[in-house]
Amino acid sequence: MPIYEYVCSNCACQFELMRPFSRSGEAAPCPKCKKPSSRKISAFAAFAKGSDGGSTAPIAGAGGGCSSCGASSCSTCGH
C-alpha cells in the first residue's frame, strides 16, 4: 500500500498515512485535531547504482534531489 502525505488546514499538522490507492483522494482525519486534512503533493528522487557502485544521476521523471530545489544532488544546492 502506498504512503500519502497530508496537511491539516486547521492546525497545519503534516502527517503520513498508508492507505489503498482507491482512497488516496479522500480527506484523512488529522491525528492532532481530528479535522479533515487534504493530501499534499509529494516530491521524491530515485537514484540507480552505476557500474562502479556509486550513485548515478536521478532516474528520469523522478524529480530533483529534494523538494526545495531542482538540483540532482544535495551537494549542489547545499541541503
N, C-alpha and C positions, 0 to 999 in steps of 0.2 A: 504494500500500500504506500502511496506517495505521502510525503510530509509537506504540508502547506503552511505558509506564514500568514498570520492575521494581525490586524491592528484595531484596537478599540477606539472609536471616535469619542467615547465618553471620558475615558481616563487615560488614553494614549498608551495603554499596555500593549506590548508586542509579544506574541507567543506563536508557537508552532503546534500543529495538530495533525496527527496521522488519520487519514480518512480515505474512503474509496473515491476514485475519480468521479463517480456518479454524483457525489455530494460536494465536489470541490467548489462549486459556486454558491453554496448555501452559507448563510451567516453562521458564525460559530459563537457560542457563549464565552464572554471574557472570563478568565479564571479569577480576576480580581473583583469586578463589579457585576458580573453576570449579564451585562447588556450585550446585544448582538454586535458582533465585530465583523468587519469585511476583510476579504483576502487581499494581501499585498502582492505586488509584482515582485518575484524573486529573481535575483541575478546569481549566476554561478559561472565557474570556469572549469574546464576539463583539460587535462594535460595527458600526453602519452609519453612513454619511455622511448628514448632514442636507442639506436644500436649500441651506443657507448654507455647506456644505463642512466644517462641524465634526462631531465625533462625537456621535451620539445616545446615549441610554441603552442598556444592554446588550439584545441581542435576547432575547426571552422564551425561557426554558429553557436559556440559555447559561451561567448561573452568575453569580457576582459578579465584582468587579474583580480579586481574587486569591484564592488558596486559604486565606489566613489570616483572611478576614472575609467578610461578605455585602454590603459596600458596593459601589455601582456604579462608583465611580472611586477611584483611589488617593489623590487629593487629599482625599477624605472621611475615609479611615481613616489616612492618614499614611505609607503604604508607597510 
